[in-house]
Amino acid sequence: MLFTWITVLLTVALFVGMLACLEIGRRIGVARLARDPEGLTKGASAAEGAVFALLGLLLAFTFSGAASRFEDRRWFINSEANAIGTAYLRLDLLQEEAQPPLRELFRSYAQHRATLYQDAKSQDDVTARRKEGSELQGEIWKQAMAAMRLPGASPQATMLLTPALNEMFDITTTRAMATQNHPPNVIFVLLAVLSLVGSLLVGYATSTNKDRSWLHHVTFALAITMAIYVIVDLEYPRLGLIKIDSADQALREVGAGMR
């Protein structure tokens, strides 16, 4: 919730800043027209074209990247659910007496992974929960190896269960790295700066109008700030209004299906 409020406040601040830059640009243009009625058009289009082309490209690339990373994170959750389900099914290859404790561990592990980010208030909470998950992984591995060394254990258990466990464990690292994969902060700073500079140029270019067009000014500022807000929210889908939590249902269903 704190992240949401901070993001909203920064977005509102950017919106107000863009409106202020629009007004400043208009006043600069009006002052220029008072001195030289023909001076406003000299070289203005080239500067506007360069700034807005860069702003448009940056918005497009950051939005595309944020949406792509959002889908990747959701795909990784589904992949982990599949990996856990596959490893659980392959417990059938073990001897009957070795299966119950491992199945209980798997149920705990699936529940843990499904609720890893639920109600986490800080990065320290997530780190602590990941440590708990690592401990569960270690216990699952230890008991699985012991079960595969039992007299009469099936060779297929070693051949099929071991890779499944490795995949189940490896995907957790992939998911952890995916949550930390974001553009450098300088990209967001550049977006904000270009938005303010673009607003200044728009205000300057519209200074030839006798009256202010608040509709155009507000629409321009709102469109840019909302686009930036959505980009930031997509980059942090566990913290903002755009949530990826629904994808965790796949993990919950896997855990519920373990009997």
C-alpha positions as CSV (number, residue, x, y, z in Angstrom):
1,M,0.0,0.0,0.0
2,L,2.9,2.4,0.8
3,F,4.3,1.8,-2.7
4,T,0.9,2.6,-4.2
5,W,0.6,5.9,-2.3
6,I,4.2,6.9,-3.2
7,T,3.6,6.1,-6.9
8,V,0.3,8.0,-6.9
9,L,1.9,11.0,-5.2
10,L,4.8,11.1,-7.6
11,T,2.4,10.8,-10.6
12,V,0.3,13.7,-9.3
13,A,3.5,15.7,-8.8
14,L,4.6,15.0,-12.4
15,F,1.1,15.9,-13.6
16,V,1.2,19.3,-11.7
17,G,4.7,19.9,-12.9
18,M,3.7,19.3,-16.5
19,L,0.8,21.8,-16.2
20,A,3.2,24.3,-14.7
21,C,5.7,23.8,-17.5
22,L,2.9,24.2,-20.0
23,E,2.0,27.5,-18.5
24,I,5.7,28.6,-18.3
25,G,6.2,27.7,-21.9
26,R,3.1,29.7,-22.9
27,R,4.3,32.8,-21.0
28,I,7.7,32.5,-22.6
29,G,6.1,32.3,-26.0
30,V,3.8,35.2,-25.3
31,A,6.8,37.3,-24.2
32,R,8.7,36.3,-27.3
33,L,5.8,37.2,-29.6
34,A,5.6,40.6,-27.9
35,R,9.2,41.3,-28.9
36,D,9.1,39.6,-32.3
37,P,5.8,38.4,-33.9
38,E,7.8,36.2,-36.3
39,G,10.3,34.8,-33.9
40,L,8.2,32.0,-32.4
41,T,8.4,29.8,-35.5
42,K,12.2,29.9,-36.0
43,G,13.7,26.5,-35.2
44,A,10.8,25.4,-32.9
45,S,9.6,22.5,-35.0
46,A,13.0,20.8,-35.0
47,A,13.4,21.0,-31.2
48,E,9.8,19.7,-30.7
49,G,10.3,16.9,-33.1
50,A,13.5,15.6,-31.5
51,V,12.1,15.8,-27.9
52,F,8.7,14.2,-28.7
53,A,10.4,11.5,-30.9
54,L,12.7,10.6,-28.0
55,L,9.8,10.7,-25.5
56,G,7.6,8.5,-27.7
57,L,10.4,5.9,-28.2
58,L,11.2,5.8,-24.5
59,L,7.5,5.4,-23.6
60,A,7.1,2.7,-26.2
61,F,10.2,0.7,-25.2
62,T,9.7,1.0,-21.4
63,F,6.0,0.0,-21.7
64,S,6.8,-2.9,-24.0
65,G,9.5,-4.1,-21.7
66,A,7.3,-3.7,-18.6
67,A,4.5,-5.7,-20.2
68,S,6.9,-8.4,-21.4
69,R,8.4,-8.8,-17.9
70,F,4.9,-8.9,-16.4
71,E,4.0,-11.8,-18.7
72,D,7.3,-13.5,-18.0
73,R,6.7,-13.4,-14.3
74,R,3.3,-14.9,-14.7
75,W,4.7,-17.6,-17.0
76,F,7.4,-18.5,-14.4
77,I,4.7,-19.0,-11.8
78,N,2.8,-21.4,-14.1
79,S,6.1,-23.2,-14.9
80,E,6.8,-23.6,-11.2
81,A,3.4,-25.0,-10.6
82,N,3.9,-27.6,-13.4
83,A,7.4,-28.5,-12.0
84,I,6.0,-29.0,-8.5
85,G,3.1,-31.1,-9.8
86,T,5.5,-33.2,-12.0
87,A,7.9,-33.9,-9.1
88,Y,5.0,-34.8,-6.8
89,L,3.6,-37.3,-9.3
90,R,7.0,-39.0,-9.6
91,L,7.0,-39.7,-5.9
92,D,5.0,-42.8,-6.9
93,L,8.3,-44.3,-8.1
94,L,9.5,-44.5,-4.6
95,Q,8.8,-47.3,-2.2
96,E,5.5,-47.0,-0.4
97,E,6.9,-46.5,3.1
98,A,9.1,-43.6,1.9
99,Q,6.3,-41.6,0.2
100,P,4.1,-40.2,3.1
101,P,6.7,-37.9,4.7
102,L,7.8,-36.6,1.3
103,R,4.2,-36.0,0.3
104,E,3.6,-34.0,3.5
105,L,6.7,-31.9,2.8
106,F,5.5,-31.3,-0.8
107,R,2.1,-30.0,0.5
108,S,3.9,-27.6,2.9
109,Y,6.2,-26.5,0.1
110,A,3.4,-25.9,-2.4
111,Q,1.5,-23.8,0.2
112,H,4.7,-21.9,1.0
113,R,5.4,-21.0,-2.6
114,A,1.8,-20.0,-3.2
115,T,1.9,-17.5,-0.3
116,L,5.5,-16.4,-0.6
117,Y,4.6,-12.7,-1.4
118,Q,1.2,-12.7,0.3
119,D,1.0,-9.9,2.9
120,A,4.7,-9.3,2.8
121,K,5.4,-5.9,4.2
122,S,9.0,-5.5,3.3
123,Q,11.9,-7.0,1.3
124,D,13.1,-8.5,4.6
125,D,9.9,-10.4,5.0
126,V,10.3,-11.9,1.5
127,T,13.9,-12.7,2.2
128,A,13.0,-14.5,5.4
129,R,10.3,-16.5,3.6
130,R,12.7,-17.5,0.8
131,K,15.0,-18.8,3.5
132,E,12.2,-20.9,4.8
133,G,11.6,-22.2,1.3
134,S,15.3,-23.1,1.0
135,E,15.1,-25.1,4.2
136,L,12.1,-27.0,2.9
137,Q,14.0,-27.7,-0.3
138,G,16.9,-29.0,1.6
139,E,14.6,-31.3,3.6
140,I,12.8,-32.6,0.5
141,W,16.2,-33.3,-1.2
142,K,17.6,-35.1,1.9
143,Q,14.5,-37.3,2.3
144,A,14.3,-38.0,-1.5
145,M,17.9,-39.0,-1.7
146,A,17.5,-41.3,1.4
147,A,14.4,-42.9,-0.2
148,M,16.2,-43.6,-3.4
149,R,19.1,-45.3,-1.6
150,L,16.8,-47.8,0.2
151,P,17.2,-51.4,-0.6
152,G,15.0,-52.4,-3.5
153,A,14.5,-48.8,-4.7
154,S,13.6,-48.5,-8.3
155,P,16.4,-47.2,-10.7
156,Q,13.7,-45.2,-12.5
157,A,13.1,-43.2,-9.3
158,T,16.7,-41.8,-9.5
159,M,16.5,-41.2,-13.2
160,L,13.1,-39.4,-13.2
161,L,12.7,-37.9,-9.8
162,T,16.1,-36.2,-9.4
163,P,15.8,-34.0,-12.6
164,A,12.2,-33.1,-11.6
165,L,13.4,-32.0,-8.1
166,N,16.2,-30.0,-9.7
167,E,13.8,-28.2,-12.0
168,M,11.4,-27.6,-9.1
169,F,14.2,-25.9,-7.1
170,D,15.9,-24.1,-10.0
171,I,12.7,-22.3,-11.0
172,T,12.6,-20.5,-7.6
173,T,15.9,-18.8,-8.5
174,T,14.6,-17.8,-11.9
175,R,11.5,-16.3,-10.3
176,A,13.5,-14.5,-7.6
177,M,15.7,-12.9,-10.3
178,A,12.7,-12.0,-12.4
179,T,11.2,-10.0,-9.5
180,Q,14.4,-7.9,-9.4
181,N,14.7,-7.4,-13.2
182,H,13.8,-3.7,-13.8
183,P,15.1,-0.9,-16.0
184,P,17.7,1.4,-14.3
185,N,16.1,4.2,-12.3
186,V,17.7,6.7,-14.7
187,I,15.2,5.6,-17.3
188,F,12.3,6.7,-15.2
189,V,14.1,10.0,-14.4
190,L,14.6,10.6,-18.1
191,L,11.0,9.9,-18.8
192,A,10.0,12.5,-16.2
193,V,12.5,15.1,-17.5
194,L,11.4,14.6,-21.1
195,S,7.7,14.9,-20.1
196,L,8.5,18.3,-18.4
197,V,10.6,19.5,-21.4
198,G,7.9,18.4,-23.8
199,S,5.2,20.3,-21.8
200,L,7.4,23.4,-21.9
201,L,7.6,23.1,-25.7
202,V,3.9,22.5,-26.1
203,G,3.1,25.5,-24.0
204,Y,5.6,27.6,-26.1
205,A,4.1,26.4,-29.4
206,T,0.5,27.2,-28.3
207,S,1.3,30.7,-27.1
208,T,0.0,32.0,-30.4
209,N,-3.5,31.2,-29.3
210,K,-5.3,34.1,-27.7
211,D,-6.8,31.9,-24.9
212,R,-5.4,29.0,-23.0
213,S,-6.8,25.6,-24.1
214,W,-7.0,23.9,-20.7
215,L,-8.7,20.9,-22.3
216,H,-5.6,20.2,-24.5
217,H,-3.2,21.0,-21.7
218,V,-4.8,18.7,-19.1
219,T,-5.4,15.9,-21.7
220,F,-1.7,16.0,-22.7
221,A,-0.4,16.0,-19.2
222,L,-2.9,13.3,-18.1
223,A,-2.1,11.0,-21.0
224,I,1.7,11.1,-20.4
225,T,1.5,10.7,-16.6
226,M,-1.0,7.9,-16.7
227,A,1.2,6.0,-19.2
228,I,4.2,6.4,-16.9
229,Y,2.2,5.3,-13.9
230,V,1.1,2.1,-15.7
231,I,4.7,1.4,-16.7
232,V,5.9,1.7,-13.1
233,D,2.9,-0.4,-11.8
234,L,3.6,-3.2,-14.3
235,E,7.3,-3.2,-13.2
236,Y,6.3,-3.9,-9.6
237,P,3.2,-6.2,-9.9
238,R,3.4,-7.3,-6.2
239,L,3.3,-3.7,-4.9
240,G,1.0,-1.6,-7.0
241,L,-2.6,-1.6,-8.2
242,I,-1.8,-4.0,-11.1
243,K,-1.5,-7.4,-9.4
244,I,0.0,-10.7,-10.5
245,D,-1.3,-12.4,-7.4
246,S,-4.0,-14.2,-9.4
247,A,-1.3,-16.3,-11.1
248,D,-0.5,-17.8,-7.7
249,Q,-3.8,-19.7,-8.0
250,A,-2.0,-22.2,-10.1
251,L,0.3,-23.0,-7.2
252,R,-2.7,-23.2,-4.8
253,E,-4.4,-25.6,-7.1
254,V,-1.4,-27.8,-7.3
255,G,-1.2,-27.9,-3.5
256,A,-4.9,-28.6,-3.2
257,G,-4.6,-31.5,-5.6
258,M,-1.9,-33.3,-3.4
259,R,-3.6,-36.2,-1.6
